Amino acid sequence: MNKPALLAVLACLPLWCHAAAPTVQLIFGGDVMLDDGPGRLIAAGGDPLAPIAPLLQAADVAIANLETSIASTTTGTPLDNKIYTFRAAPNTVNVLKGRFAAMSVANNHSGDFGRDAFMETLAHLRSVDIAAFGGGANLRAAHMPYWIAKNGIRIALLGYDEFKPRSFEAGADWPGVAWSEDSEVVADIRAAKAAGADVVIPFMHWGWEREPEPSQRQRDLAKLMVQAGADAVVGSHPHVTQGTDMVLGKPVIWSLGNLVFDGFELPAAKLGWLLRMAVDKHGVQSWNTVAVRMDADGTPTPDPGTRTPCGSRGKAKQDACLNVK
């Protein structure tokens, strides 16, 4: 073999020649509430997700936090001592159909109308082929990951709530949500890795409402999760966005804010982020956020003029992205 031919062969050996690694494109949305304004819009024939549907459908897998029960008015009664309780009509689940593959139910409103309404919510999601995670018929089910297997990559999504009331935590033989108990979160992350997950992402319902910065509790728990093996951490609940950080080299998006929600006068609560994330077998390859703004009915519309955080493996840039394509 002459020298040029030998060099050509060597150039395509694995150490020198790398094909583009396969990825899975995820998109995460914040809090989706289908009662009140969004519910009235749907009842009138409207669709609060229509303006962002192309963004959701461009991803391989779309996920958000379902901040309401979905149940008939004859199922359950509102919990005492809660200022706000949400129960969306059963037909509202149709606006989620074909747009989301899974919804986290680990939040402080899943149990607003009791355990029967919660179980009916899970049934409505199943009826339109949407998986629920972060909650279930018992403690074991609530802590089960939502598994994504695509392009040779296995991804485990875990959901946890740590905002009151804890009384709706799932038990050994009763339904509820996965509570954010440190030891259980760490054990779940490690178990997912041991079960063959290439990528583990906890989706947290945490932080103080309307606070623009993460709390020390959020920072401490994020570090603990990354040390346990989490490849990224995504959050919601504060009703405002809270910025991003790299924690031990892994991206943490503290809060995505609202996605479909009405009733807020605070301008920051009318701005949310859609998080687009490309993951490969080694974790998060790249990510960016798309700003959306909610109108009086809680309908989000992409805002191409607002710069938002983005990053690539091991790096993050604040307010650096301006791209909704």
C-alpha positions in Angstrom: 0.0 0.0 0.0 1.5 3.4 -1.0 1.7 6.2 1.6 -1.3 8.3 0.4 -3.6 5.2 0.5 -2.3 4.3 4.0 -3.0 7.8 5.2 -6.5 7.6 3.8 -7.2 4.4 5.7 -5.8 5.8 9.0 -7.9 9.0 8.6 -11.1 6.9 8.9 -10.1 4.9 11.9 -12.2 5.6 15.0 -9.4 7.7 16.7 -9.3 10.1 13.7 -12.7 10.0 12.1 -15.9 10.7 14.1 -19.4 10.6 12.6 -21.9 13.1 14.1 -23.2 11.5 17.4 -26.9 10.7 17.3 -29.0 12.9 19.5 -32.5 13.2 20.9 -34.2 16.6 20.8 -36.2 17.4 24.0 -38.3 20.4 24.7 -39.5 21.3 28.2 -42.3 23.7 29.0 -43.2 25.2 32.4 -46.5 25.2 34.2 -49.6 24.4 32.2 -52.9 25.3 33.9 -56.1 24.5 31.9 -58.7 25.8 34.3 -59.9 29.4 34.5 -58.9 31.6 31.5 -57.4 28.7 29.4 -60.4 26.5 30.3 -62.8 29.2 29.2 -60.9 29.7 25.9 -61.0 25.9 25.2 -64.7 25.8 26.0 -65.3 28.6 23.5 -63.4 26.6 20.8 -60.0 28.2 21.2 -56.6 26.5 21.6 -54.1 28.1 24.0 -51.3 25.9 22.7 -51.8 26.8 19.0 -49.1 29.5 18.8 -46.3 27.3 20.1 -47.5 24.0 18.5 -44.8 24.1 15.8 -42.1 24.4 18.4 -43.4 21.5 20.4 -43.9 19.3 17.4 -40.4 20.0 16.0 -38.9 18.1 19.0 -38.6 14.4 19.4 -40.1 14.5 22.8 -42.1 17.4 24.5 -42.6 17.6 28.2 -44.3 20.1 30.6 -45.7 20.4 34.1 -49.5 19.8 34.4 -50.5 22.3 37.1 -54.1 21.2 37.5 -56.3 18.2 37.9 -58.3 17.2 34.9 -61.6 15.7 36.2 -65.4 16.0 36.0 -67.1 18.4 38.4 -68.6 15.4 40.2 -65.2 13.9 41.1 -63.7 15.1 44.4 -64.0 18.2 46.5 -61.6 21.1 46.8 -59.0 20.7 49.5 -59.4 22.9 52.6 -57.0 25.8 53.4 -55.8 26.3 49.8 -56.2 29.8 48.3 -56.3 28.4 44.7 -57.6 25.1 43.5 -57.6 24.0 39.9 -59.8 21.5 38.1 -59.9 21.5 34.3 -62.7 20.0 32.3 -62.0 16.5 30.9 -62.1 17.8 27.3 -59.2 20.1 27.9 -56.8 17.2 27.6 -57.4 17.2 23.9 -55.2 20.4 23.5 -52.3 18.4 24.9 -52.9 15.4 22.5 -50.2 15.0 19.9 -48.1 17.8 21.4 -46.7 16.4 24.6 -45.4 12.9 25.1 -45.3 13.2 28.9 -46.4 15.5 31.7 -45.0 15.8 35.1 -47.7 15.7 37.8 -45.3 16.4 40.6 -46.7 19.7 41.8 -48.8 21.4 44.5 -52.0 21.4 42.5 -52.2 17.8 41.3 -54.1 16.9 44.5 -56.4 20.0 44.6 -59.5 17.9 44.4 -58.3 14.8 46.1 -57.1 11.3 45.2 -60.0 10.3 43.0 -59.7 13.4 40.8 -55.9 12.8 40.6 -56.5 9.2 39.4 -59.0 10.5 36.9 -56.4 13.0 35.7 -53.9 10.2 35.0 -56.6 8.3 33.1 -57.4 11.3 30.9 -53.7 11.6 30.1 -53.5 7.9 29.2 -56.6 8.2 27.0 -54.6 10.6 24.7 -51.3 8.7 24.9 -49.6 11.0 27.3 -47.5 9.5 30.0 -47.5 10.9 33.5 -44.4 10.9 35.8 -43.7 12.3 39.2 -46.9 10.8 40.6 -48.9 7.7 40.4 -51.2 5.1 42.1 -48.6 4.5 44.8 -45.2 5.4 46.0 -43.4 3.1 43.7 -45.3 4.3 40.6 -44.7 8.0 41.6 -41.0 7.5 41.7 -40.8 5.6 38.4 -38.9 7.5 35.7 -40.4 8.3 32.3 -38.2 6.4 30.0 -37.3 7.7 26.5 -35.4 5.3 24.2 -34.6 6.8 20.8 -31.6 6.8 18.5 -29.7 4.4 20.7 -30.0 6.7 23.7 -31.8 6.0 26.9 -33.1 8.9 28.9 -34.8 8.9 32.3 -36.9 11.8 33.4 -37.9 12.0 37.1 -40.4 14.4 38.7 -40.5 15.8 42.3 -42.6 18.3 44.2 -41.3 20.1 47.3 -43.9 22.8 47.7 -46.8 22.2 50.2 -49.0 20.5 50.8 -46.9 17.4 51.5 -50.1 15.6 52.5 -50.5 14.7 48.9 -47.4 12.6 48.8 -47.9 9.1 47.4 -47.8 6.2 49.9 -47.1 2.5 49.8 -50.7 1.8 48.8 -52.3 5.2 48.0 -51.9 7.6 45.1 -50.1 10.9 45.1 -47.0 12.7 43.9 -43.3 12.0 44.4 -42.0 14.2 47.2 -38.6 15.8 47.0 -36.9 13.9 49.9 -33.2 14.2 49.3 -32.3 10.6 50.1 -35.1 9.3 47.8 -34.1 11.7 44.9 -30.5 10.6 45.1 -31.5 6.9 45.2 -33.8 7.3 42.2 -31.1 9.0 40.1 -28.6 6.3 41.0 -31.2 3.6 40.3 -31.9 5.1 36.8 -28.2 5.1 36.0 -27.9 1.5 37.2 -30.9 0.5 35.0 -29.0 1.7 31.9 -29.9 5.4 31.6 -27.4 7.3 29.5 -29.0 10.6 30.6 -31.0 11.4 33.8 -32.9 14.7 34.1 -34.9 15.5 37.3 -37.8 17.9 36.6 -38.3 19.8 39.9 -41.3 21.7 41.3 -39.4 24.0 43.7 -38.4 27.5 44.7 -40.3 30.5 46.1 -43.1 32.0 44.0 -42.3 35.3 42.1 -38.7 35.2 43.2 -36.3 35.9 40.3 -33.3 34.0 41.9 -33.1 30.4 43.1 -33.0 29.8 46.8 -30.1 28.3 48.7 -32.2 25.2 49.0 -32.5 24.9 45.2 -28.7 25.4 44.9 -27.9 22.8 47.5 -30.3 20.2 46.0 -29.1 20.8 42.5 -25.5 20.1 43.5 -26.6 17.0 45.3 -28.5 15.7 42.3 -25.6 16.3 39.9 -23.2 14.6 42.3 -25.6 11.6 42.3 -25.5 11.4 38.5 -28.0 13.9 37.1 -27.0 15.2 33.6 -29.2 18.3 33.9 -31.8 19.8 36.2 -35.0 21.6 35.0 -37.4 23.4 37.3 -40.7 25.1 37.5 -43.2 26.5 40.1 -42.1 30.0 40.9 -44.3 31.4 38.1 -41.3 33.4 36.9 -38.1 32.5 35.2 -35.0 32.2 37.4 -32.0 32.1 35.2 -29.5 29.3 34.6 -26.2 28.0 36.0 -23.6 25.3 35.4 -23.4 23.1 38.5 -20.3 20.9 38.4 -20.4 21.2 34.6 -24.1 20.3 34.2 -26.8 22.8 33.1 -29.4 23.8 35.7 -32.4 25.8 34.4 -33.8 26.9 37.7 -37.3 27.8 36.6 -39.0 27.9 33.2 -41.8 30.0 34.6 -45.4 29.7 33.3 -46.3 28.2 29.9 -50.1 28.3 29.9 -51.5 30.3 32.9 -53.6 33.4 33.5 -54.5 35.6 36.4 -51.1 37.2 37.0 -50.6 41.0 37.0 -46.8 40.7 37.5 -45.2 41.2 34.1 -42.4 38.6 34.9 -45.2 36.0 35.4 -46.4 36.5 31.9 -43.0 35.5 30.5 -41.9 31.9 30.3 -39.3 29.8 28.5 -39.4 26.8 26.3 -36.2 24.8 26.9 -34.8 23.0 23.8 -32.2 20.4 24.7 -30.1 18.1 22.5 -28.8 15.1 24.4 -26.5 12.3 23.4 -25.1 9.2 25.2 -22.8 11.5 27.1 -25.3 13.9 28.4 -26.5 17.4 27.2 -24.8 18.3 24.0 -26.5 21.8 23.6 -29.5 23.7 24.8 -31.3 27.0 24.3 -34.4 28.7 25.6 -37.2 30.4 23.7 -39.2 33.2 25.3 -42.9 33.1 25.2 -45.4 35.7 26.5 -48.8 35.0 27.8 -51.9 37.1 27.0 -54.9 37.7 29.3 -56.3 34.2 28.6 -52.9 32.5 29.4 -52.1 31.8 25.8 -48.3 31.8 25.1 -46.8 33.3 21.9 -43.1 33.1 21.0 -41.3 36.4 21.5 -38.4 36.5 19.0 -37.1 39.8 20.3 -36.2 38.6 23.8 -32.7 37.2 24.4 -32.6 34.2 26.7 -30.0 31.8 28.0 -28.3 29.0 26.0 -25.3 26.7 26.2 -23.3 23.8 24.9 -21.6 21.0 26.7 -20.0 22.4 29.9 -20.8 26.1 29.0 -23.7 28.5 29.5 -24.4 32.0 28.2 -26.9 34.2 29.9 -29.3 36.2 27.6 -27.3 35.2 24.6 -29.8 33.5 22.3 -32.2 35.1 19.9 -33.6 32.2 17.9 -37.1 30.7 17.6 -36.5 28.7 14.4 
